[in-house]
Amino acid sequence: MPPSNRVKGRRTELKVKHWLEKQGYEVELAPIPTRWGGGQDFFDGLWDGIAHRSDEIMFFQVKSNRSSVYGKKLDRHRAWKTVARKAIFLWEPRKRLPEVIELGTGTLIPPKTS
């Protein structure tokens, strides 16, 4: 029997977490969703995790199905304004590495000069 969507999603999140840690990031994943609690992603369901390295902060969403990466499904992610990096990791079954889709950053407000 194939794994449930919740099990498959968490397994893929952990793969991305370990992959990012090998690249020098400290990674924090959203809490494991429960039967009663539903999705508990960061910032109102937008991000599966936050990765930090000395030179950047990245918010990321993990997908294991190509059809959920395109179209209006990611409009909220693209519209979310931040100066941090935003990325979608598409790690399809039986692939060795994820496909990284950059969403860009929000508008950076320049510092005031006096």
C-alpha positions as CSV (number, residue, x, y, z in Angstrom):
1,M,0.0,0.0,0.0
2,P,1.4,3.4,-0.9
3,P,2.2,5.8,2.0
4,S,-0.3,8.5,2.9
5,N,0.2,12.1,1.6
6,R,1.2,13.2,5.1
7,V,3.9,10.5,5.4
8,K,5.2,11.1,1.9
9,G,5.3,14.9,2.5
10,R,7.2,14.6,5.8
11,R,9.7,12.1,4.3
12,T,10.4,14.6,1.5
13,E,10.8,17.5,4.0
14,L,13.4,15.5,5.9
15,K,15.3,14.7,2.7
16,V,15.4,18.5,1.9
17,K,16.4,19.2,5.5
18,H,19.4,16.8,5.4
19,W,20.4,18.1,1.9
20,L,20.4,21.7,3.2
21,E,22.4,20.8,6.3
22,K,25.1,19.2,4.1
23,Q,25.3,22.6,2.4
24,G,26.0,24.4,5.7
25,Y,22.5,25.5,6.7
26,E,20.8,25.3,10.1
27,V,17.3,24.1,9.3
28,E,14.1,24.2,11.3
29,L,11.0,22.4,10.0
30,A,7.5,23.1,10.9
31,P,6.0,20.8,13.5
32,I,4.7,17.4,12.3
33,P,1.0,17.8,11.3
34,T,-1.4,15.8,13.4
35,R,-4.7,14.3,12.7
36,W,-6.4,16.9,14.8
37,G,-4.1,19.9,14.2
38,G,-4.0,19.9,10.5
39,G,-1.2,21.7,8.7
40,Q,1.0,23.7,11.0
41,D,3.5,25.3,8.5
42,F,5.2,28.6,9.4
43,F,3.4,31.9,8.7
44,D,-0.2,30.8,8.1
45,G,0.7,27.7,6.1
46,L,3.1,29.3,3.7
47,W,6.5,27.7,4.5
48,D,7.5,24.1,5.5
49,G,10.8,25.3,6.9
50,I,13.4,28.0,7.6
51,A,17.1,27.6,6.7
52,H,19.8,29.9,8.1
53,R,23.4,30.3,7.1
54,S,25.8,33.1,8.0
55,D,25.1,34.9,4.7
56,E,21.4,34.3,4.2
57,I,18.0,33.3,5.5
58,M,15.7,31.1,3.4
59,F,12.1,30.2,3.7
60,F,11.2,27.1,1.8
61,Q,8.3,25.0,0.7
62,V,8.8,21.3,-0.2
63,K,6.8,19.6,-3.0
64,S,7.0,16.0,-4.2
65,N,4.6,16.4,-7.1
66,R,5.3,18.6,-10.1
67,S,1.7,19.5,-10.7
68,S,1.6,21.5,-7.4
69,V,4.4,23.8,-8.3
70,Y,2.8,25.7,-11.2
71,G,-0.2,28.0,-11.5
72,K,-2.1,29.8,-8.8
73,K,-1.1,27.4,-6.1
74,L,2.0,29.4,-5.3
75,D,0.7,33.0,-5.7
76,R,0.6,33.5,-1.9
77,H,4.2,32.4,-1.7
78,R,5.3,34.8,-4.4
79,A,3.4,37.7,-3.0
80,W,4.8,37.3,0.5
81,K,7.2,40.2,1.0
82,T,10.5,39.6,2.7
83,V,14.2,40.4,2.1
84,A,15.0,36.7,2.7
85,R,15.4,34.1,0.0
86,K,12.3,32.2,-1.0
87,A,12.5,28.8,-2.6
88,I,10.4,25.8,-3.6
89,F,12.2,22.4,-3.5
90,L,10.6,19.9,-5.9
91,W,11.9,16.5,-5.0
92,E,10.2,14.0,-7.2
93,P,10.2,10.3,-6.3
94,R,13.3,8.4,-7.4
95,K,15.3,11.5,-8.2
96,R,18.7,12.0,-6.7
97,L,18.5,15.8,-6.2
98,P,15.7,18.3,-5.9
99,E,14.8,20.9,-8.4
100,V,15.1,24.4,-6.8
101,I,12.6,27.0,-7.9
102,E,13.6,30.5,-6.8
103,L,10.7,32.8,-6.0
104,G,12.8,35.9,-5.5
105,T,12.7,38.3,-2.6
106,G,10.3,41.1,-1.8
107,T,11.1,44.7,-2.1
108,L,14.0,45.8,0.0
109,I,13.4,49.2,1.6
110,P,16.6,51.2,1.4
111,P,17.9,52.7,4.7
112,K,17.1,56.3,5.4
113,T,20.0,58.7,5.0
114,S,20.3,61.8,7.1
